[in-house]
Amino acid sequence: GFNSDDVDAALRATNYNFEQATAWLLGDRVEEEEGDQNEGSLFDSNSPMFRLIASNPIIQAGLGNPRVEAAFQEIIRNPASSLRYLSDPEIGPILLQVFNIVNTPPSRN
């Protein structure tokens, strides 16, 4: 398999397109055009959604757990697999936090 850093890099480089990320990992790498292709997307580290997820203490604590990291990588590859993790005592609460953040409408202050 591929290490998690390479998988993450492939997904970011291909704007989270799984087929393109697989090709990227296998060596078919097209250099990014000028500018960040992920700018403004959920996976853009400057996006408000990403910052909310990254700043959540429950999520932060869980991401240090190798099981949680492996589960999230699987969920990125196969979103349907998230259903299997909801009842897991380690992964479920973290996954629910992410779901809550993603599905909560932005406040209009």
MDAnalysis code that builds the backbone (N, CA, C; Angstrom):
import MDAnalysis as mda
import numpy as np

u = mda.Universe.empty(327, n_residues=109, atom_resindex=np.repeat(np.arange(109), 3), trajectory=True)
u.add_TopologyAttr("name", ["N", "CA", "C"] * 109)
u.add_TopologyAttr("resid", np.arange(1, 110))
u.add_TopologyAttr("resname", ["GLY", "PHE", "ASN", "SER", "ASP", "ASP", "VAL", "ASP", "ALA", "ALA", "LEU", "ARG", "ALA", "THR", "ASN", "TYR", "ASN", "PHE", "GLU", "GLN", "ALA", "THR", "ALA", "TRP", "LEU", "LEU", "GLY", "ASP", "ARG", "VAL", "GLU", "GLU", "GLU", "GLU", "GLY", "ASP", "GLN", "ASN", "GLU", "GLY", "SER", "LEU", "PHE", "ASP", "SER", "ASN", "SER", "PRO", "MET", "PHE", "ARG", "LEU", "ILE", "ALA", "SER", "ASN", "PRO", "ILE", "ILE", "GLN", "ALA", "GLY", "LEU", "GLY", "ASN", "PRO", "ARG", "VAL", "GLU", "ALA", "ALA", "PHE", "GLN", "GLU", "ILE", "ILE", "ARG", "ASN", "PRO", "ALA", "SER", "SER", "LEU", "ARG", "TYR", "LEU", "SER", "ASP", "PRO", "GLU", "ILE", "GLY", "PRO", "ILE", "LEU", "LEU", "GLN", "VAL", "PHE", "ASN", "ILE", "VAL", "ASN", "THR", "PRO", "PRO", "SER", "ARG", "ASN"])
u.atoms.positions = np.array([
    [0.806, -1.190, 0.000],
    [0.000, 0.000, 0.000],
    [0.853, 1.259, 0.000],
    [0.211, 2.368, 0.041],
    [0.865, 3.666, 0.049],
    [0.798, 4.244, 1.453],
    [1.816, 5.035, 1.808],
    [1.766, 5.641, 3.140],
    [0.755, 6.780, 3.151],
    [0.303, 7.131, 4.343],
    [-0.788, 8.103, 4.475],
    [-0.421, 9.479, 3.932],
    [0.846, 9.885, 4.054],
    [1.245, 11.193, 3.519],
    [1.110, 11.234, 2.006],
    [1.482, 10.126, 1.336],
    [1.358, 10.074, -0.122],
    [-0.110, 10.080, -0.550],
    [-0.950, 9.352, 0.183],
    [-2.385, 9.323, -0.132],
    [-2.976, 10.719, 0.034],
    [-2.634, 11.377, 1.138],
    [-3.130, 12.739, 1.365],
    [-2.671, 13.685, 0.266],
    [-1.396, 13.594, -0.116],
    [-0.865, 14.463, -1.172],
    [-1.566, 14.200, -2.502],
    [-1.811, 12.931, -2.805],
    [-2.485, 12.585, -4.059],
    [-3.907, 13.126, -4.075],
    [-4.605, 12.986, -2.975],
    [-5.977, 13.482, -2.914],
    [-6.017, 15.002, -3.043],
    [-5.103, 15.693, -2.372],
    [-5.074, 17.160, -2.486],
    [-4.710, 17.586, -3.899],
    [-3.737, 16.904, -4.502],
    [-3.274, 17.280, -5.836],
    [-4.340, 17.082, -6.903],
    [-5.282, 16.189, -6.639],
    [-6.317, 15.876, -7.633],
    [-7.692, 16.382, -7.218],
    [-7.704, 17.300, -6.270],
    [-8.962, 17.876, -5.786],
    [-9.924, 16.781, -5.319],
    [-9.363, 15.778, -4.651],
    [-10.102, 14.678, -4.032],
    [-10.893, 13.839, -5.039],
    [-10.351, 13.705, -6.248],
    [-10.909, 12.808, -7.250],
    [-10.186, 11.472, -7.091],
    [-10.911, 10.436, -6.675],
    [-10.275, 9.181, -6.305],
    [-9.585, 8.490, -7.483],
    [-10.194, 8.507, -8.653],
    [-9.570, 7.876, -9.808],
    [-8.275, 8.593, -10.184],
    [-8.321, 9.927, -10.195],
    [-7.127, 10.697, -10.522],
    [-6.057, 10.532, -9.437],
    [-6.480, 10.450, -8.166],
    [-5.525, 10.259, -7.072],
    [-4.819, 8.908, -7.209],
    [-5.559, 7.890, -7.609],
    [-4.947, 6.578, -7.823],
    [-3.910, 6.654, -8.928],
    [-4.272, 7.301, -10.030],
    [-3.314, 7.468, -11.127],
    [-2.102, 8.270, -10.660],
    [-2.333, 9.293, -9.867],
    [-1.246, 10.124, -9.348],
    [-0.295, 9.281, -8.517],
    [-0.857, 8.429, -7.639],
    [-0.030, 7.565, -6.800],
    [0.787, 6.570, -7.631],
    [0.224, 6.180, -8.768],
    [0.914, 5.218, -9.637],
    [1.898, 5.891, -10.590],
    [2.066, 7.200, -10.459],
    [3.096, 7.890, -11.219],
    [2.606, 8.837, -12.284],
    [1.312, 8.875, -12.550],
    [0.768, 9.776, -13.567],
    [0.467, 11.114, -12.912],
    [1.543, 11.893, -12.694],
    [1.406, 13.147, -11.950],
    [1.487, 14.335, -12.879],
    [0.403, 15.070, -12.915],
    [0.354, 16.311, -13.680],
    [0.590, 17.425, -12.682],
    [1.566, 18.268, -12.955],
    [1.860, 19.365, -12.045],
    [0.666, 20.290, -11.959],
    [0.403, 20.799, -10.751],
    [-0.696, 21.739, -10.565],
    [-0.419, 23.014, -11.329],
    [-1.491, 23.540, -11.885],
    [-1.366, 24.826, -12.542],
    [-1.169, 25.879, -11.480],
    [-0.783, 27.084, -11.899],
    [-0.581, 28.139, -10.924],
    [-1.828, 28.338, -10.112],
    [-1.644, 28.567, -8.811],
    [-2.786, 28.746, -7.923],
    [-3.159, 27.420, -7.300],
    [-3.835, 27.486, -6.198],
    [-4.245, 26.301, -5.476],
    [-5.587, 25.821, -6.012],
    [-5.630, 24.588, -6.541],
    [-6.868, 24.053, -7.097],
    [-7.927, 23.840, -6.027],
    [-7.515, 23.698, -4.763],
    [-8.459, 23.441, -3.688],
    [-8.958, 24.712, -3.030],
    [-8.508, 25.850, -3.497],
    [-8.864, 27.104, -2.845],
    [-10.379, 27.236, -2.776],
    [-10.868, 27.487, -1.575],
    [-12.297, 27.661, -1.375],
    [-13.064, 26.367, -1.165],
    [-12.434, 25.219, -1.318],
    [-13.138, 23.955, -1.120],
    [-13.081, 23.554, 0.349],
    [-13.849, 22.531, 0.700],
    [-13.852, 22.005, 2.058],
    [-12.445, 21.619, 2.496],
    [-11.616, 21.148, 1.563],
    [-10.297, 20.637, 1.898],
    [-9.216, 21.709, 1.845],
    [-9.587, 22.925, 1.551],
    [-8.667, 24.053, 1.565],
    [-8.411, 24.408, 3.025],
    [-7.154, 24.387, 3.448],
    [-6.848, 24.651, 4.855],
    [-7.219, 26.063, 5.282],
    [-7.542, 26.933, 4.346],
    [-7.979, 28.282, 4.680],
    [-9.496, 28.425, 4.708],
    [-10.226, 27.360, 4.347],
    [-11.681, 27.457, 4.318],
    [-12.228, 27.444, 5.743],
    [-13.336, 28.150, 5.976],
    [-13.941, 28.160, 7.318],
    [-14.324, 26.757, 7.798],
    [-14.813, 25.908, 6.905],
    [-15.221, 24.554, 7.283],
    [-14.012, 23.753, 7.768],
    [-12.920, 23.837, 7.029],
    [-11.706, 23.119, 7.420],
    [-11.225, 23.607, 8.781],
    [-11.248, 24.927, 8.985],
    [-10.782, 25.489, 10.260],
    [-11.669, 25.025, 11.415],
    [-12.983, 24.941, 11.196],
    [-13.883, 24.443, 12.247],
    [-13.570, 22.992, 12.602],
    [-13.375, 22.190, 11.582],
    [-13.060, 20.771, 11.815],
    [-11.719, 20.647, 12.525],
    [-10.711, 21.360, 12.038],
    [-9.366, 21.253, 12.594],
    [-9.272, 21.805, 14.011],
    [-10.156, 22.729, 14.377],
    [-10.073, 23.329, 15.709],
    [-10.920, 22.607, 16.752],
    [-11.694, 21.622, 16.357],
    [-12.539, 20.895, 17.292],
    [-11.673, 20.001, 18.183],
    [-11.733, 20.166, 19.509],
    [-10.845, 19.397, 20.396],
    [-11.089, 17.888, 20.360],
    [-12.324, 17.469, 20.148],
    [-12.615, 16.026, 20.073],
    [-11.972, 15.438, 18.821],
    [-12.087, 16.156, 17.716],
    [-11.494, 15.692, 16.463],
    [-9.971, 15.707, 16.571],
    [-9.416, 16.780, 17.124],
    [-7.960, 16.868, 17.289],
    [-7.429, 15.693, 18.094],
    [-8.081, 15.385, 19.210],
    [-7.628, 14.283, 20.062],
    [-7.699, 12.951, 19.321],
    [-8.748, 12.768, 18.550],
    [-8.924, 11.506, 17.836],
    [-7.946, 11.297, 16.706],
    [-7.522, 12.372, 16.065],
    [-6.634, 12.218, 14.917],
    [-5.247, 11.730, 15.306],
    [-4.932, 11.745, 16.592],
    [-3.672, 11.169, 17.047],
    [-3.734, 9.654, 17.164],
    [-4.921, 9.097, 17.000],
    [-5.130, 7.661, 17.117],
    [-4.985, 7.023, 15.729],
    [-4.052, 6.068, 15.576],
    [-3.856, 5.433, 14.265],
    [-5.112, 4.762, 13.703],
    [-5.961, 4.198, 14.569],
    [-7.204, 3.586, 14.091],
    [-8.129, 4.629, 13.484],
    [-8.202, 5.783, 14.137],
    [-9.062, 6.858, 13.641],
    [-8.516, 7.372, 12.313],
    [-7.215, 7.573, 12.238],
    [-6.608, 8.042, 10.992],
    [-6.864, 7.059, 9.854],
    [-6.696, 5.770, 10.123],
    [-6.931, 4.757, 9.090],
    [-8.401, 4.751, 8.659],
    [-9.303, 4.905, 9.623],
    [-10.732, 4.933, 9.301],
    [-11.061, 6.128, 8.415],
    [-10.522, 7.296, 8.755],
    [-10.811, 8.486, 7.952],
    [-10.222, 8.370, 6.550],
    [-9.067, 7.741, 6.421],
    [-8.516, 7.525, 5.077],
    [-9.417, 6.592, 4.274],
    [-9.935, 5.560, 4.925],
    [-10.868, 4.658, 4.234],
    [-12.146, 5.398, 3.845],
    [-12.637, 6.241, 4.741],
    [-13.867, 6.991, 4.461],
    [-13.653, 7.953, 3.293],
    [-12.475, 8.539, 3.192],
    [-12.175, 9.418, 2.055],
    [-12.209, 8.613, 0.764],
    [-11.655, 7.402, 0.791],
    [-11.652, 6.551, -0.400],
    [-13.043, 5.992, -0.704],
    [-13.794, 5.663, 0.360],
    [-15.099, 5.031, 0.194],
    [-16.065, 5.602, 1.231],
    [-16.745, 6.700, 0.909],
    [-17.621, 7.353, 1.882],
    [-18.670, 6.434, 2.507],
    [-19.130, 5.426, 1.788],
    [-20.134, 4.512, 2.341],
    [-19.598, 3.737, 3.542],
    [-18.281, 3.611, 3.655],
    [-17.706, 2.880, 4.780],
    [-17.907, 3.610, 6.104],
    [-18.300, 4.878, 6.051],
    [-18.504, 5.638, 7.293],
    [-19.601, 5.009, 8.150],
    [-20.585, 4.382, 7.527],
    [-21.674, 3.754, 8.284],
    [-21.157, 2.681, 9.232],
    [-20.142, 1.979, 8.812],
    [-19.564, 0.913, 9.615],
    [-18.886, 1.458, 10.877],
    [-18.389, 2.695, 10.807],
    [-17.628, 3.260, 11.923],
    [-18.477, 4.026, 12.935],
    [-19.717, 4.308, 12.615],
    [-20.542, 5.113, 13.512],
    [-20.724, 4.481, 14.893],
    [-20.768, 3.165, 14.967],
    [-20.966, 2.509, 16.258],
    [-19.653, 2.168, 16.966],
    [-18.530, 2.468, 16.347],
    [-17.232, 2.202, 16.965],
    [-17.010, 3.195, 18.106],
    [-16.672, 2.723, 19.306],
    [-16.539, 3.636, 20.447],
    [-15.397, 4.647, 20.314],
    [-14.371, 4.346, 19.538],
    [-13.271, 5.296, 19.342],
    [-13.527, 6.237, 18.169],
    [-14.062, 5.702, 17.092],
    [-14.178, 6.443, 15.839],
    [-15.528, 7.149, 15.710],
    [-16.590, 6.519, 16.181],
    [-17.935, 7.066, 16.038],
    [-18.103, 8.485, 16.550],
    [-17.672, 8.786, 17.787],
    [-17.852, 10.148, 18.292],
    [-17.114, 11.208, 17.467],
    [-15.964, 10.853, 16.958],
    [-15.185, 11.799, 16.145],
    [-15.872, 12.003, 14.802],
    [-16.321, 10.916, 14.218],
    [-17.032, 10.987, 12.947],
    [-18.304, 11.822, 13.085],
    [-19.014, 11.652, 14.179],
    [-20.223, 12.446, 14.419],
    [-19.899, 13.933, 14.551],
    [-18.782, 14.260, 15.163],
    [-18.376, 15.666, 15.264],
    [-18.158, 16.259, 13.876],
    [-17.473, 15.502, 13.010],
    [-17.242, 15.976, 11.640],
    [-18.573, 16.138, 10.921],
    [-19.449, 15.140, 11.022],
    [-20.757, 15.230, 10.374],
    [-21.528, 16.450, 10.862],
    [-21.508, 16.686, 12.172],
    [-22.229, 17.831, 12.727],
    [-21.685, 19.153, 12.187],
    [-20.384, 19.263, 12.108],
    [-19.784, 20.498, 11.597],
    [-20.141, 20.700, 10.127],
    [-20.008, 19.650, 9.340],
    [-20.267, 19.744, 7.902],
    [-21.744, 20.029, 7.623],
    [-22.625, 19.497, 8.450],
    [-24.059, 19.633, 8.192],
    [-24.748, 20.755, 8.946],
    [-23.995, 21.550, 9.690],
    [-24.574, 22.688, 10.402],
    [-24.481, 23.916, 9.508],
    [-25.603, 24.547, 9.232],
    [-25.548, 25.756, 8.389],
    [-24.719, 26.839, 9.060],
    [-24.005, 27.631, 8.280],
    [-23.207, 28.706, 8.862],
    [-24.106, 29.713, 9.564],
    [-23.593, 30.260, 10.670],
    [-24.381, 31.269, 11.388],
    [-24.347, 32.569, 10.609],
    [-25.374, 33.324, 10.764],
    [-25.482, 34.582, 10.020],
    [-25.369, 35.745, 10.984],
    [-24.193, 35.882, 11.590],
    [-23.959, 36.978, 12.542],
    [-23.422, 38.187, 11.852],
])
